[in-house]
Amino acid sequence: MKNMRWLGVGVLVVVLAACGKQAAEPAAAIPVLVVHPTTQDGQAAAAYPGEVRARQESPLSFRVGGNLVKRLVDAGERVKKGQLLAELDAADYASQAAASQAQLAAAEADLVRARDDQKRYAKLAEDQLVSRSALDQQTAAFKAAQGQANAARANLAVARNQAEYAQLRAPADGVIASRQAEAGQVVSAGQTVFTLAADGGREVLIALPESSIRDYKVGQSVQVELWNRPGQLLPGTLREIAPAADAQARTYATRVSLAPEALSEVELGQSARVFATAGRSGALQLPLAAVLRGSDGKASVWVVNPSNGALKATPVQVGAYGAQAVPVVSGVGATDWVVAAGGHLLREGQVVTPVDRQNRPVLAPSAAKPAPAADKGH
């Protein structure tokens, strides 16, 4: 009986201790080995910094020179086709147009007189009252007057065009990317005043190194990651590779065109990274231990969320297994951090500390904080 009393007291102490426990200690984030998928030749995708640019960038300039008296837009403003952007002092061109108008009036008066003289001489020649040579002279004078009138008419059109050229208008809808002149400045014909980034296609301008330029080709698929949206990859294609290297940097200017569905995600001037694989000809690959098989026989891998370090089971499509690696046809990208080993010990949503093969963390410490356990009380 005495033993039963002590046993009851012990059970009561244990229950009270359990009920008085406020919260469980947070589980520490365990380190896991992670890798980026590599190409089948073992070469990982390289990242190149770049800037979002318009596919069509037009330098805008006046077709005539003069004093810039009005600048109506600034860099960053949206403009419509035909919108007035800037004006030159057109007083001289207006005077030239007026002078050409007066010359045309005089030439047309001479033409009327010459035409009348030619008709009169032609009538007199029919009656044999004047010689044939006199008629020929009047005919030549009429043709000369007609030529002078045509020339005066053309000069007037040129003068009027020059007066219109004193106004700079937008050739298409777009954004003023830069401004190179200010009101009060004297500009010459052809001098760039604005740079217009036309609406439509957007591209990322990068520089490929001279050492590996032969490993890339136009039309090759790449992935673009915006600096302000880490982890979100946009599809792209190498559209243009400069035929000659920059004389100082020894790099090749390359333009990456974005897919139409990605145009709404980017803005002009944004910084970006382009992930491209030299000589990429096949699928990516992962270590054998990274790929897990579920009860349904489908393959999956653990991918680490770069923002919080949480694990996510991602289905993948794999190819034929090799001796040390397996090709991954779809499901992961070249920039994903995939758990390389020990996946059978992990669970969905678990927060981990991803490390490389040198046991160095690959993400910022704030991205792998352990998740606090829920409070339990009685």
DOLO-474755 format. One line per 2 residues: their letters; for each residue z, y, x of C-alpha. Coordinates in pm, whole numbers, plus 50000, padded with zeros to 5 digits. Layout:
DOLO-474755
a) Z,Y,X ~ ...
END
This chain:
DOLO-474755
mk) 50000,50000,50000 ~ 50082,50234,50283
nm) 49745,50161,50445 ~ 49564,50245,50124
rw) 49741,50581,50114 ~ 49628,50670,50466
lg) 49271,50558,50389 ~ 49258,50786,50084
vg) 49381,51081,50291 ~ 49109,51016,50551
vl) 48833,51007,50290 ~ 48961,51331,50138
vv) 48953,51505,50477 ~ 48594,51395,50536
vl) 48482,51519,50192 ~ 48654,51853,50238
aa) 48498,51896,50580 ~ 48151,51823,50440
cg) 48195,52067,50153 ~ 48325,52340,50382
kq) 48023,52322,50606 ~ 47826,52643,50542
aa) 47487,52573,50705 ~ 47318,52318,50924
ep) 47227,52418,51277 ~ 46858,52516,51304
aa) 46641,52247,51457 ~ 46509,52346,51799
ai) 46130,52360,51839 ~ 46029,52066,52053
pv) 45763,52111,52322 ~ 45429,51938,52265
lv) 45128,51905,52492 ~ 44825,52085,52350
vh) 44465,52119,52465 ~ 44149,52299,52359
pt) 43859,52075,52257 ~ 43608,52048,52538
tq) 43240,51964,52548 ~ 43126,51614,52617
dg) 43058,51708,52977 ~ 43420,51822,53008
qa) 43353,52196,53014 ~ 43559,52412,52779
aa) 43413,52704,52588 ~ 43429,53031,52780
ay) 43547,53355,52617 ~ 43360,53681,52678
pg) 43493,54019,52562 ~ 43256,54234,52362
ev) 43214,54518,52115 ~ 43069,54517,51765
ra) 42748,54720,51756 ~ 42470,54783,51505
rq) 42154,54584,51549 ~ 41950,54903,51512
es) 42088,55201,51702 ~ 41855,55499,51693
pl) 41892,55806,51916 ~ 41809,56105,51695
sf) 41649,56416,51845 ~ 41442,56718,51746
rv) 41067,56700,51800 ~ 41074,57064,51914
gg) 41314,57260,52130 ~ 41534,57553,52035
nl) 41882,57685,51971 ~ 42101,57451,51764
vk) 42246,57676,51495 ~ 42391,57418,51251
rl) 42553,57077,51297 ~ 42631,56934,50956
vd) 42777,56590,51039 ~ 43014,56445,51297
ag) 43066,56107,51460 ~ 43187,55840,51221
er) 43038,55993,50906 ~ 42815,55792,50676
vk) 42474,55943,50602 ~ 42189,55868,50364
kg) 41819,55851,50439 ~ 41670,56202,50438
ql) 42007,56376,50466 ~ 42002,56697,50672
la) 42201,56651,50993 ~ 42132,56962,51204
el) 41908,57269,51222 ~ 41746,57478,51495
da) 41674,57849,51486 ~ 41332,57839,51318
ad) 41250,58213,51330 ~ 40989,58174,51604
ya) 40827,57880,51429 ~ 40815,58074,51102
sq) 40640,58359,51284 ~ 40389,58119,51435
aa) 40322,57976,51090 ~ 40263,58326,50951
as) 40024,58408,51236 ~ 39833,58084,51177
qa) 39813,58166,50806 ~ 39655,58504,50890
ql) 39407,58344,51130 ~ 39308,58095,50862
aa) 39249,58374,50612 ~ 39021,58557,50860
ae) 38834,58237,50945 ~ 38777,58157,50577
ad) 38643,58511,50519 ~ 38398,58467,50807
lv) 38300,58130,50663 ~ 38221,58284,50323
ra) 38007,58555,50484 ~ 37824,58302,50704
rd) 37758,58075,50406 ~ 37611,58363,50205
dq) 37392,58472,50498 ~ 37266,58119,50547
kr) 37174,58085,50178 ~ 36992,58420,50183
ya) 36794,58336,50496 ~ 36707,57997,50351
kl) 36554,58173,50043 ~ 36366,58418,50262
ae) 36235,58133,50478 ~ 36095,57963,50168
dq) 35901,58282,50092 ~ 35802,58302,50460
lv) 35964,58643,50493 ~ 36170,58543,50797
sr) 36093,58312,51084 ~ 36220,57958,51113
sa) 36419,58047,51423 ~ 36607,58320,51234
ld) 36706,58062,50970 ~ 36821,57824,51241
qq) 37042,58097,51391 ~ 37207,58165,51055
ta) 37260,57792,50999 ~ 37426,57762,51341
af) 37645,58066,51266 ~ 37750,57906,50936
ka) 37846,57580,51109 ~ 38042,57771,51375
aq) 38231,57962,51107 ~ 38304,57637,50929
gq) 38443,57491,51254 ~ 38660,57798,51311
an) 38803,57767,50961 ~ 38882,57400,51013
aa) 39053,57477,51344 ~ 39258,57757,51186
ra) 39357,57523,50903 ~ 39475,57258,51153
nl) 39670,57517,51356 ~ 39847,57626,51038
av) 39943,57265,50961 ~ 40086,57225,51313
ar) 40284,57549,51284 ~ 40426,57443,50949
nq) 40518,57102,51089 ~ 40699,57264,51380
ae) 40898,57472,51138 ~ 40995,57153,50952
ya) 41078,56982,51282 ~ 41352,57240,51326
ql) 41546,57033,51073 ~ 41686,56697,51183
ra) 41718,56441,50903 ~ 41851,56086,50892
pa) 41569,55828,50906 ~ 41781,55560,50733
dg) 42120,55491,50577 ~ 42392,55435,50832
vi) 42681,55575,51034 ~ 42672,55846,51301
as) 42790,55645,51601 ~ 42804,55934,51849
rq) 42724,56304,51891 ~ 42576,56455,52209
ae) 42517,56820,52116 ~ 42709,57108,51961
ag) 42614,57417,51763 ~ 42507,57705,51989
qv) 42356,57472,52246 ~ 41990,57502,52345
vs) 41829,57160,52320 ~ 41489,57047,52437
ag) 41239,56836,52247 ~ 41343,56472,52260
qt) 41701,56542,52372 ~ 41943,56309,52188
vf) 42167,56493,51943 ~ 42310,56199,51745
tl) 42305,55820,51765 ~ 42262,55653,51427
aa) 42389,55301,51364 ~ 42173,55185,51076
dg) 42316,54973,50797 ~ 42230,54606,50800
gr) 42278,54364,51087 ~ 42581,54375,51313
ev) 42598,54228,51660 ~ 42848,54181,51941
li) 42743,54310,52282 ~ 42874,54095,52570
al) 42793,54047,52938 ~ 42714,53698,53068
pe) 42790,53628,53437 ~ 42505,53582,53679
ss) 42650,53252,53802 ~ 42601,53075,53469
ir) 42319,53268,53303 ~ 42085,52968,53316
dy) 42331,52766,53108 ~ 42279,52987,52802
kv) 41970,53030,52588 ~ 41856,53242,52294
gq) 41936,53077,51961 ~ 42249,52904,52087
sv) 42538,52892,51838 ~ 42863,53067,51935
qv) 43188,53170,51767 ~ 43322,53525,51741
el) 43690,53618,51713 ~ 43794,53974,51630
wn) 44091,54108,51826 ~ 44260,54226,51507
rp) 44216,53885,51341 ~ 44324,53620,51592
gq) 44242,53265,51499 ~ 43968,53362,51249
ll) 43633,53254,51391 ~ 43302,53393,51268
pg) 42970,53215,51325 ~ 42716,53381,51551
tl) 42399,53321,51753 ~ 42277,53444,52090
re) 41990,53669,51978 ~ 41890,53842,52298
ia) 41961,53799,52670 ~ 41853,54075,52906
pa) 41576,53962,53145 ~ 41737,54143,53440
ad) 42096,54176,53558 ~ 42283,54504,53570
aq) 42245,54651,53918 ~ 42617,54719,53962
ar) 42802,54462,53750 ~ 42554,54180,53818
ty) 42585,54064,53457 ~ 42328,54014,53185
at) 42363,54220,52869 ~ 42358,53981,52573
rv) 42357,54047,52200 ~ 42521,53803,51959
sl) 42402,53836,51600 ~ 42656,53760,51328
ap) 42580,53543,51029 ~ 42513,53736,50703
ea) 42835,53609,50547 ~ 43036,53758,50835
ls) 42900,54114,50810 ~ 43169,54223,50563
ev) 43441,54123,50811 ~ 43344,54355,51096
el) 43335,54728,51160 ~ 43146,54923,51423
gq) 43329,54958,51753 ~ 43568,54668,51698
sa) 43668,54460,51999 ~ 43586,54092,51984
rv) 43569,53777,52190 ~ 43270,53546,52192
fa) 43334,53179,52262 ~ 43027,53015,52408
ta) 42984,52684,52586 ~ 42751,52668,52883
gr) 42479,52415,52823 ~ 42630,52308,52495
sg) 42422,52023,52358 ~ 42661,51806,52160
al) 42993,51787,51985 ~ 43334,51876,52120
ql) 43567,51605,52237 ~ 43941,51536,52242
pl) 44168,51290,52425 ~ 44204,50955,52252
aa) 44576,51010,52191 ~ 44507,51330,51997
vl) 44326,51153,51712 ~ 44538,50977,51450
rg) 44432,50732,51183 ~ 44589,50752,50838
sd) 44651,50471,50592 ~ 44314,50550,50436
gk) 44143,50502,50771 ~ 44041,50867,50805
as) 44089,51052,51136 ~ 44299,51366,51172
vw) 44462,51577,51442 ~ 44761,51808,51464
vv) 44655,52174,51501 ~ 44911,52439,51597
np) 44913,52759,51391 ~ 44901,53039,51655
sn) 45097,53280,51434 ~ 45413,53072,51380
ga) 45378,52754,51586 ~ 45372,52528,51278
lk) 45176,52204,51274 ~ 44896,52131,51032
at) 44725,51796,50985 ~ 44351,51866,51004
pv) 44094,51603,50904 ~ 43815,51558,51159
qv) 43490,51370,51178 ~ 43466,51173,51501
ga) 43195,50983,51679 ~ 43200,50670,51889
yg) 43522,50630,52088 ~ 43491,50650,52464
aq) 43713,50522,52742 ~ 43930,50836,52753
av) 43798,51072,52487 ~ 43638,51077,52146
pv) 43369,51323,52028 ~ 43468,51544,51734
vs) 43171,51637,51518 ~ 43357,51869,51279
gv) 43703,51981,51175 ~ 43820,52177,51481
ga) 43679,52459,51692 ~ 43667,52524,52062
td) 43962,52767,52040 ~ 44204,52552,51839
wv) 44522,52425,52005 ~ 44531,52051,51930
va) 44829,51825,52006 ~ 44712,51588,52278
ag) 44981,51319,52259 ~ 45281,51204,52057
gh) 45131,51291,51722 ~ 45289,50991,51548
ll) 45633,51148,51602 ~ 45545,51480,51434
re) 45538,51595,51073 ~ 45353,51850,50862
gq) 45482,52208,50898 ~ 45708,52126,51193
vv) 45753,52419,51431 ~ 45681,52325,51793
tp) 45650,52492,52131 ~ 45294,52420,52253
vd) 45263,52382,52631 ~ 44979,52302,52868
rq) 44964,52028,53129 ~ 45165,52249,53369
nr) 45442,52273,53106 ~ 45366,52641,53046
pv) 45385,52784,52691 ~ 45042,52876,52559
la) 45162,53099,52273 ~ 45392,53399,52257
ps) 45761,53302,52214 ~ 45773,53466,51870
aa) 45504,53228,51746 ~ 45720,52919,51794
kp) 46062,53011,51656 ~ 46248,52719,51499
ap) 46258,52725,51121 ~ 46611,52789,50987
aa) 46760,52505,50782 ~ 46848,52571,50420
dk) 47214,52639,50337 ~ 47389,52361,50157
gh) 47722,52398,49987 ~ 47934,52220,49733
END
